[in-house]
Amino acid sequence: MSLLITDECINCDVCEPACPNLAISQGKEIYEIDPNRCTECVGHFDSAQCVAVCPVDCIILDPDWVESQNSLHNKYLKLTAEQV
């Protein structure tokens, strides 16, 4: 699954730099996660870094974007290949 930032976000600015896939950006009101870039940090870390640093626990699994671990890993491989 991709992750989703809920409206409980306080715009503290700690999640964006923690994302290795550059999936997080400032939206109109709160930060947003691009599901096409989010791998839940699969391939980079053992756990999602944005979730780990969020002080208000407002980052959840996106029920509208269900993906398997294999799918997340394949997305990671595609994203890292694009960076070369």
FIMI-673959 format. One record per residue: x, y, z of N, C-alpha, C in turn; residue number from 1. Coordinates in steps of 0.1 Angstrom, whole numbers, plus 5000, padded with zeros to 4 digits. Layout:
FIMI-673959
<rec><n_east>X</n_east><n_north>Y</n_north><n_up>Z</n_up><ca_east>X</ca_east><ca_north>Y</ca_north><ca_up>Z</ca_up><c_east>X</c_east><c_north>Y</c_north><c_up>Z</c_up><num>NUM</num></rec>
...
//
This chain:
FIMI-673959
<rec><n_east>5008</n_east><n_north>4988</n_north><n_up>5000</n_up><ca_east>5000</ca_east><ca_north>5000</ca_north><ca_up>5000</ca_up><c_east>5009</c_east><c_north>5012</c_north><c_up>5000</c_up><num>1</num></rec>
<rec><n_east>5004</n_east><n_north>5023</n_north><n_up>4994</n_up><ca_east>5010</ca_east><ca_north>5035</ca_north><ca_up>4996</ca_up><c_east>5006</c_east><c_north>5041</c_north><c_up>5009</c_up><num>2</num></rec>
<rec><n_east>5012</n_east><n_north>5051</n_north><n_up>5014</n_up><ca_east>5009</ca_east><ca_north>5058</ca_north><ca_up>5026</ca_up><c_east>5001</c_east><c_north>5070</c_north><c_up>5023</c_up><num>3</num></rec>
<rec><n_east>4994</n_east><n_north>5075</n_north><n_up>5033</n_up><ca_east>4985</ca_east><ca_north>5087</ca_north><ca_up>5032</ca_up><c_east>4986</c_east><c_north>5095</c_north><c_up>5044</c_up><num>4</num></rec>
<rec><n_east>4987</n_east><n_north>5108</n_north><n_up>5042</n_up><ca_east>4988</ca_east><ca_north>5118</ca_north><ca_up>5053</ca_up><c_east>4974</c_east><c_north>5123</c_north><c_up>5056</c_up><num>5</num></rec>
<rec><n_east>4969</n_east><n_north>5121</n_north><n_up>5068</n_up><ca_east>4956</ca_east><ca_north>5126</ca_north><ca_up>5072</ca_up><c_east>4955</c_east><c_north>5140</c_north><c_up>5075</c_up><num>6</num></rec>
<rec><n_east>4943</n_east><n_north>5146</n_north><n_up>5077</n_up><ca_east>4942</ca_east><ca_north>5160</ca_north><ca_up>5079</ca_up><c_east>4946</c_east><c_north>5164</c_north><c_up>5093</c_up><num>7</num></rec>
<rec><n_east>4951</n_east><n_north>5154</n_north><n_up>5101</n_up><ca_east>4957</ca_east><ca_north>5157</ca_north><ca_up>5114</ca_up><c_east>4971</c_east><c_north>5163</c_north><c_up>5113</c_up><num>8</num></rec>
<rec><n_east>4976</n_east><n_north>5163</n_north><n_up>5101</n_up><ca_east>4990</ca_east><ca_north>5168</ca_north><ca_up>5098</ca_up><c_east>4991</c_east><c_north>5182</c_north><c_up>5103</c_up><num>9</num></rec>
<rec><n_east>5002</n_east><n_north>5185</n_north><n_up>5110</n_up><ca_east>5005</ca_east><ca_north>5199</ca_north><ca_up>5116</ca_up><c_east>5015</c_east><c_north>5206</c_north><c_up>5107</c_up><num>10</num></rec>
<rec><n_east>5019</n_east><n_north>5201</n_north><n_up>5096</n_up><ca_east>5029</ca_east><ca_north>5207</ca_north><ca_up>5087</ca_up><c_east>5042</c_east><c_north>5210</c_north><c_up>5094</c_up><num>11</num></rec>
<rec><n_east>5047</n_east><n_north>5200</n_north><n_up>5101</n_up><ca_east>5059</ca_east><ca_north>5202</ca_north><ca_up>5109</ca_up><c_east>5072</c_east><c_north>5201</c_north><c_up>5100</c_up><num>12</num></rec>
<rec><n_east>5070</n_east><n_north>5197</n_north><n_up>5088</n_up><ca_east>5082</ca_east><ca_north>5196</ca_north><ca_up>5078</ca_up><c_east>5092</c_east><c_north>5185</c_north><c_up>5081</c_up><num>13</num></rec>
<rec><n_east>5089</n_east><n_north>5175</n_north><n_up>5089</n_up><ca_east>5099</ca_east><ca_north>5165</ca_north><ca_up>5091</ca_up><c_east>5098</c_east><c_north>5153</c_north><c_up>5082</c_up><num>14</num></rec>
<rec><n_east>5086</n_east><n_north>5151</n_north><n_up>5076</n_up><ca_east>5084</ca_east><ca_north>5139</ca_north><ca_up>5068</ca_up><c_east>5090</c_east><c_north>5140</c_north><c_up>5054</c_up><num>15</num></rec>
<rec><n_east>5089</n_east><n_north>5152</n_north><n_up>5048</n_up><ca_east>5094</ca_east><ca_north>5154</ca_north><ca_up>5034</ca_up><c_east>5109</c_east><c_north>5150</c_north><c_up>5033</c_up><num>16</num></rec>
<rec><n_east>5118</n_east><n_north>5156</n_north><n_up>5041</n_up><ca_east>5132</ca_east><ca_north>5152</ca_north><ca_up>5039</ca_up><c_east>5135</c_east><c_north>5138</c_north><c_up>5043</c_up><num>17</num></rec>
<rec><n_east>5126</n_east><n_north>5131</n_north><n_up>5050</n_up><ca_east>5128</ca_east><ca_north>5117</ca_north><ca_up>5054</ca_up><c_east>5125</c_east><c_north>5107</c_north><c_up>5043</c_up><num>18</num></rec>
<rec><n_east>5118</n_east><n_north>5112</n_north><n_up>5033</n_up><ca_east>5114</ca_east><ca_north>5102</ca_north><ca_up>5022</ca_up><c_east>5125</c_east><c_north>5100</c_north><c_up>5012</c_up><num>19</num></rec>
<rec><n_east>5130</n_east><n_north>5088</n_north><n_up>5011</n_up><ca_east>5141</ca_east><ca_north>5085</ca_north><ca_up>5001</ca_up><c_east>5136</c_east><c_north>5085</c_north><c_up>4986</c_up><num>20</num></rec>
<rec><n_east>5123</n_east><n_north>5085</n_north><n_up>4984</n_up><ca_east>5117</ca_east><ca_north>5084</ca_north><ca_up>4971</ca_up><c_east>5112</c_east><c_north>5098</c_north><c_up>4966</c_up><num>21</num></rec>
<rec><n_east>5113</n_east><n_north>5108</n_north><n_up>4974</n_up><ca_east>5108</ca_east><ca_north>5121</ca_north><ca_up>4971</ca_up><c_east>5093</c_east><c_north>5121</c_north><c_up>4968</c_up><num>22</num></rec>
<rec><n_east>5086</n_east><n_north>5113</n_north><n_up>4976</n_up><ca_east>5071</ca_east><ca_north>5111</ca_north><ca_up>4974</ca_up><c_east>5063</c_east><c_north>5121</c_north><c_up>4981</c_up><num>23</num></rec>
<rec><n_east>5069</n_east><n_north>5128</n_north><n_up>4991</n_up><ca_east>5062</ca_east><ca_north>5137</ca_north><ca_up>4999</ca_up><c_east>5064</c_east><c_north>5152</c_north><c_up>4995</c_up><num>24</num></rec>
<rec><n_east>5053</n_east><n_north>5159</n_north><n_up>4994</n_up><ca_east>5055</ca_east><ca_north>5173</ca_north><ca_up>4990</ca_up><c_east>5044</c_east><c_north>5181</c_north><c_up>4997</c_up><num>25</num></rec>
<rec><n_east>5046</n_east><n_north>5194</n_north><n_up>4998</n_up><ca_east>5036</ca_east><ca_north>5203</ca_north><ca_up>5004</ca_up><c_east>5024</c_east><c_north>5204</c_north><c_up>4995</c_up><num>26</num></rec>
<rec><n_east>5012</n_east><n_north>5201</n_north><n_up>5000</n_up><ca_east>5000</ca_east><ca_north>5203</ca_north><ca_up>4993</ca_up><c_east>4994</c_east><c_north>5216</c_north><c_up>4996</c_up><num>27</num></rec>
<rec><n_east>4981</n_east><n_north>5218</n_north><n_up>4992</n_up><ca_east>4974</ca_east><ca_north>5231</ca_north><ca_up>4994</ca_up><c_east>4974</c_east><c_north>5234</c_north><c_up>5009</c_up><num>28</num></rec>
<rec><n_east>4970</n_east><n_north>5224</n_north><n_up>5017</n_up><ca_east>4968</ca_east><ca_north>5226</ca_north><ca_up>5032</ca_up><c_east>4978</c_east><c_north>5218</c_north><c_up>5040</c_up><num>29</num></rec>
<rec><n_east>4981</n_east><n_north>5206</n_north><n_up>5036</n_up><ca_east>4989</ca_east><ca_north>5197</ca_north><ca_up>5044</ca_up><c_east>4999</c_east><c_north>5190</c_north><c_up>5034</c_up><num>30</num></rec>
<rec><n_east>5008</n_east><n_north>5183</n_north><n_up>5040</n_up><ca_east>5017</ca_east><ca_north>5175</ca_north><ca_up>5031</ca_up><c_east>5009</c_east><c_north>5164</c_north><c_up>5024</c_up><num>31</num></rec>
<rec><n_east>5014</n_east><n_north>5159</n_north><n_up>5013</n_up><ca_east>5007</ca_east><ca_north>5149</ca_north><ca_up>5005</ca_up><c_east>5018</c_east><c_north>5139</c_north><c_up>5001</c_up><num>32</num></rec>
<rec><n_east>5013</n_east><n_north>5126</n_north><n_up>4999</n_up><ca_east>5022</ca_east><ca_north>5116</ca_north><ca_up>4994</ca_up><c_east>5018</c_east><c_north>5111</c_north><c_up>4980</c_up><num>33</num></rec>
<rec><n_east>5027</n_east><n_north>5111</n_north><n_up>4971</n_up><ca_east>5024</ca_east><ca_north>5106</ca_north><ca_up>4957</ca_up><c_east>5025</c_east><c_north>5091</c_north><c_up>4958</c_up><num>34</num></rec>
<rec><n_east>5013</n_east><n_north>5085</n_north><n_up>4956</n_up><ca_east>5013</ca_east><ca_north>5070</ca_north><ca_up>4956</ca_up><c_east>5021</c_east><c_north>5063</c_north><c_up>4945</c_up><num>35</num></rec>
<rec><n_east>5024</n_east><n_north>5071</n_north><n_up>4935</n_up><ca_east>5032</ca_east><ca_north>5065</ca_north><ca_up>4924</ca_up><c_east>5047</c_east><c_north>5065</c_north><c_up>4928</c_up><num>36</num></rec>
<rec><n_east>5051</n_east><n_north>5072</n_north><n_up>4938</n_up><ca_east>5065</ca_east><ca_north>5072</ca_north><ca_up>4943</ca_up><c_east>5067</c_east><c_north>5066</c_north><c_up>4956</c_up><num>37</num></rec>
<rec><n_east>5056</n_east><n_north>5063</n_north><n_up>4964</n_up><ca_east>5057</ca_east><ca_north>5058</ca_north><ca_up>4977</ca_up><c_east>5059</c_east><c_north>5043</c_north><c_up>4977</c_up><num>38</num></rec>
<rec><n_east>5070</n_east><n_north>5038</n_north><n_up>4983</n_up><ca_east>5072</ca_east><ca_north>5024</ca_north><ca_up>4984</ca_up><c_east>5072</c_east><c_north>5019</c_north><c_up>4999</c_up><num>39</num></rec>
<rec><n_east>5067</n_east><n_north>5028</n_north><n_up>5008</n_up><ca_east>5068</ca_east><ca_north>5025</ca_north><ca_up>5022</ca_up><c_east>5082</c_east><c_north>5023</c_north><c_up>5026</c_up><num>40</num></rec>
<rec><n_east>5091</n_east><n_north>5028</n_north><n_up>5019</n_up><ca_east>5106</ca_east><ca_north>5027</ca_north><ca_up>5021</ca_up><c_east>5111</c_east><c_north>5013</c_north><c_up>5018</c_up><num>41</num></rec>
<rec><n_east>5103</n_east><n_north>5005</n_north><n_up>5012</n_up><ca_east>5108</ca_east><ca_north>4991</ca_north><ca_up>5008</ca_up><c_east>5120</c_east><c_north>4994</c_north><c_up>4999</c_up><num>42</num></rec>
<rec><n_east>5131</n_east><n_north>4986</n_north><n_up>5001</n_up><ca_east>5143</ca_east><ca_north>4988</ca_north><ca_up>4993</ca_up><c_east>5153</c_east><c_north>4997</c_north><c_up>4999</c_up><num>43</num></rec>
<rec><n_east>5148</n_east><n_north>5006</n_north><n_up>5007</n_up><ca_east>5157</ca_east><ca_north>5016</ca_north><ca_up>5014</ca_up><c_east>5159</c_east><c_north>5013</c_north><c_up>5029</c_up><num>44</num></rec>
<rec><n_east>5148</n_east><n_north>5011</n_north><n_up>5036</n_up><ca_east>5148</ca_east><ca_north>5009</ca_north><ca_up>5050</ca_up><c_east>5138</c_east><c_north>4998</c_north><c_up>5054</c_up><num>45</num></rec>
<rec><n_east>5139</n_east><n_north>4993</n_north><n_up>5066</n_up><ca_east>5130</ca_east><ca_north>4983</ca_north><ca_up>5071</ca_up><c_east>5116</c_east><c_north>4988</c_north><c_up>5075</c_up><num>46</num></rec>
<rec><n_east>5115</n_east><n_north>5001</n_north><n_up>5076</n_up><ca_east>5102</ca_east><ca_north>5007</ca_north><ca_up>5080</ca_up><c_east>5101</c_east><c_north>5020</c_north><c_up>5073</c_up><num>47</num></rec>
<rec><n_east>5088</n_east><n_north>5025</n_north><n_up>5072</n_up><ca_east>5086</ca_east><ca_north>5038</ca_north><ca_up>5066</ca_up><c_east>5091</c_east><c_north>5049</c_north><c_up>5074</c_up><num>48</num></rec>
<rec><n_east>5100</n_east><n_north>5057</n_north><n_up>5068</n_up><ca_east>5107</ca_east><ca_north>5067</ca_north><ca_up>5076</ca_up><c_east>5098</c_east><c_north>5079</c_north><c_up>5079</c_up><num>49</num></rec>
<rec><n_east>5089</n_east><n_north>5082</n_north><n_up>5071</n_up><ca_east>5079</ca_east><ca_north>5093</ca_north><ca_up>5074</ca_up><c_east>5071</c_east><c_north>5090</c_north><c_up>5086</c_up><num>50</num></rec>
<rec><n_east>5067</n_east><n_north>5077</n_north><n_up>5087</n_up><ca_east>5059</ca_east><ca_north>5073</ca_north><ca_up>5099</ca_up><c_east>5068</c_east><c_north>5074</c_north><c_up>5111</c_up><num>51</num></rec>
<rec><n_east>5080</n_east><n_north>5070</n_north><n_up>5110</n_up><ca_east>5089</ca_east><ca_north>5070</ca_north><ca_up>5122</ca_up><c_east>5092</c_east><c_north>5084</c_north><c_up>5127</c_up><num>52</num></rec>
<rec><n_east>5092</n_east><n_north>5094</n_north><n_up>5118</n_up><ca_east>5095</ca_east><ca_north>5107</ca_north><ca_up>5123</ca_up><c_east>5083</c_east><c_north>5116</c_north><c_up>5126</c_up><num>53</num></rec>
<rec><n_east>5071</n_east><n_north>5112</n_north><n_up>5122</n_up><ca_east>5059</ca_east><ca_north>5120</ca_north><ca_up>5124</ca_up><c_east>5055</c_east><c_north>5121</c_north><c_up>5139</c_up><num>54</num></rec>
<rec><n_east>5055</n_east><n_north>5133</n_north><n_up>5144</n_up><ca_east>5052</ca_east><ca_north>5135</ca_north><ca_up>5158</ca_up><c_east>5037</c_east><c_north>5134</c_north><c_up>5162</c_up><num>55</num></rec>
<rec><n_east>5028</n_east><n_north>5134</n_north><n_up>5152</n_up><ca_east>5014</ca_east><ca_north>5133</ca_north><ca_up>5155</ca_up><c_east>5008</c_east><c_north>5120</c_north><c_up>5150</c_up><num>56</num></rec>
<rec><n_east>5015</n_east><n_north>5111</n_north><n_up>5144</n_up><ca_east>5010</ca_east><ca_north>5098</ca_north><ca_up>5139</ca_up><c_east>4999</c_east><c_north>5100</c_north><c_up>5129</c_up><num>57</num></rec>
<rec><n_east>5001</n_east><n_north>5108</n_north><n_up>5120</n_up><ca_east>4990</ca_east><ca_north>5111</ca_north><ca_up>5110</ca_up><c_east>4993</c_east><c_north>5105</c_north><c_up>5096</c_up><num>58</num></rec>
<rec><n_east>5002</n_east><n_north>5095</n_north><n_up>5096</n_up><ca_east>5005</ca_east><ca_north>5089</ca_north><ca_up>5083</ca_up><c_east>5000</c_east><c_north>5074</c_north><c_up>5084</c_up><num>59</num></rec>
<rec><n_east>4991</n_east><n_north>5071</n_north><n_up>5075</n_up><ca_east>4985</ca_east><ca_north>5057</ca_north><ca_up>5076</ca_up><c_east>4986</c_east><c_north>5050</c_north><c_up>5063</c_up><num>60</num></rec>
<rec><n_east>4982</n_east><n_north>5038</n_north><n_up>5062</n_up><ca_east>4981</ca_east><ca_north>5030</ca_north><ca_up>5050</ca_up><c_east>4970</c_east><c_north>5036</c_north><c_up>5042</c_up><num>61</num></rec>
<rec><n_east>4971</n_east><n_north>5038</n_north><n_up>5029</n_up><ca_east>4961</ca_east><ca_north>5043</ca_north><ca_up>5020</ca_up><c_east>4952</c_east><c_north>5032</c_north><c_up>5016</c_up><num>62</num></rec>
<rec><n_east>4940</n_east><n_north>5031</n_north><n_up>5021</n_up><ca_east>4931</ca_east><ca_north>5020</ca_north><ca_up>5017</ca_up><c_east>4927</c_east><c_north>5020</c_north><c_up>5002</c_up><num>63</num></rec>
<rec><n_east>4929</n_east><n_north>5031</n_north><n_up>4995</n_up><ca_east>4926</ca_east><ca_north>5032</ca_north><ca_up>4981</ca_up><c_east>4938</c_east><c_north>5029</c_north><c_up>4972</c_up><num>64</num></rec>
<rec><n_east>4949</n_east><n_north>5025</n_north><n_up>4978</n_up><ca_east>4961</ca_east><ca_north>5022</ca_north><ca_up>4970</ca_up><c_east>4968</c_east><c_north>5010</c_north><c_up>4976</c_up><num>65</num></rec>
<rec><n_east>4962</n_east><n_north>4998</n_north><n_up>4974</n_up><ca_east>4967</ca_east><ca_north>4985</ca_north><ca_up>4980</ca_up><c_east>4977</c_east><c_north>4980</c_north><c_up>4970</c_up><num>66</num></rec>
<rec><n_east>4989</n_east><n_north>4976</n_north><n_up>4976</n_up><ca_east>5000</ca_east><ca_north>4970</ca_north><ca_up>4969</ca_up><c_east>5007</c_east><c_north>4959</c_north><c_up>4977</c_up><num>67</num></rec>
<rec><n_east>5012</n_east><n_north>4949</n_north><n_up>4971</n_up><ca_east>5019</ca_east><ca_north>4939</ca_north><ca_up>4978</ca_up><c_east>5033</c_east><c_north>4943</c_north><c_up>4980</c_up><num>68</num></rec>
<rec><n_east>5040</n_east><n_north>4936</n_north><n_up>4989</n_up><ca_east>5054</ca_east><ca_north>4939</ca_north><ca_up>4991</ca_up><c_east>5062</c_east><c_north>4937</c_north><c_up>4978</c_up><num>69</num></rec>
<rec><n_east>5059</n_east><n_north>4927</n_north><n_up>4970</n_up><ca_east>5065</ca_east><ca_north>4925</ca_north><ca_up>4957</ca_up><c_east>5063</c_east><c_north>4938</c_north><c_up>4948</c_up><num>70</num></rec>
<rec><n_east>5051</n_east><n_north>4943</n_north><n_up>4948</n_up><ca_east>5048</ca_east><ca_north>4954</ca_north><ca_up>4940</ca_up><c_east>5056</c_east><c_north>4966</c_north><c_up>4944</c_up><num>71</num></rec>
<rec><n_east>5056</n_east><n_north>4968</n_north><n_up>4958</n_up><ca_east>5064</ca_east><ca_north>4979</ca_north><ca_up>4963</ca_up><c_east>5079</c_east><c_north>4978</c_north><c_up>4960</c_up><num>72</num></rec>
<rec><n_east>5084</n_east><n_north>4966</n_north><n_up>4960</n_up><ca_east>5098</ca_east><ca_north>4964</ca_north><ca_up>4957</ca_up><c_east>5101</c_east><c_north>4967</c_north><c_up>4942</c_up><num>73</num></rec>
<rec><n_east>5092</n_east><n_north>4963</n_north><n_up>4933</n_up><ca_east>5093</ca_east><ca_north>4965</ca_north><ca_up>4919</ca_up><c_east>5092</c_east><c_north>4980</c_north><c_up>4916</c_up><num>74</num></rec>
<rec><n_east>5084</n_east><n_north>4987</n_north><n_up>4923</n_up><ca_east>5083</ca_east><ca_north>5002</ca_north><ca_up>4922</ca_up><c_east>5096</c_east><c_north>5008</c_north><c_up>4926</c_up><num>75</num></rec>
<rec><n_east>5102</n_east><n_north>5003</n_north><n_up>4937</n_up><ca_east>5115</ca_east><ca_north>5008</ca_north><ca_up>4942</ca_up><c_east>5126</c_east><c_north>5006</c_north><c_up>4931</c_up><num>76</num></rec>
<rec><n_east>5126</n_east><n_north>4994</n_north><n_up>4925</n_up><ca_east>5136</ca_east><ca_north>4992</ca_north><ca_up>4915</ca_up><c_east>5134</c_east><c_north>5001</c_north><c_up>4903</c_up><num>77</num></rec>
<rec><n_east>5122</n_east><n_north>5004</n_north><n_up>4899</n_up><ca_east>5119</ca_east><ca_north>5013</ca_north><ca_up>4888</ca_up><c_east>5124</c_east><c_north>5027</c_north><c_up>4892</c_up><num>78</num></rec>
<rec><n_east>5120</n_east><n_north>5032</n_north><n_up>4904</n_up><ca_east>5124</ca_east><ca_north>5045</ca_north><ca_up>4908</ca_up><c_east>5139</c_east><c_north>5047</c_north><c_up>4909</c_up><num>79</num></rec>
<rec><n_east>5146</n_east><n_north>5037</n_north><n_up>4914</n_up><ca_east>5160</ca_east><ca_north>5039</ca_north><ca_up>4915</ca_up><c_east>5167</c_east><c_north>5038</c_north><c_up>4901</c_up><num>80</num></rec>
<rec><n_east>5161</n_east><n_north>5030</n_north><n_up>4892</n_up><ca_east>5167</ca_east><ca_north>5030</ca_north><ca_up>4879</ca_up><c_east>5165</c_east><c_north>5043</c_north><c_up>4872</c_up><num>81</num></rec>
<rec><n_east>5155</n_east><n_north>5051</n_north><n_up>4875</n_up><ca_east>5152</ca_east><ca_north>5064</ca_north><ca_up>4869</ca_up><c_east>5162</c_east><c_north>5074</c_north><c_up>4874</c_up><num>82</num></rec>
<rec><n_east>5168</n_east><n_north>5072</n_north><n_up>4886</n_up><ca_east>5177</ca_east><ca_north>5081</ca_north><ca_up>4892</ca_up><c_east>5191</c_east><c_north>5080</c_north><c_up>4886</c_up><num>83</num></rec>
<rec><n_east>5194</n_east><n_north>5069</n_north><n_up>4879</n_up><ca_east>5208</ca_east><ca_north>5067</ca_north><ca_up>4874</ca_up><c_east>5210</c_east><c_north>5075</c_north><c_up>4862</c_up><num>84</num></rec>
//
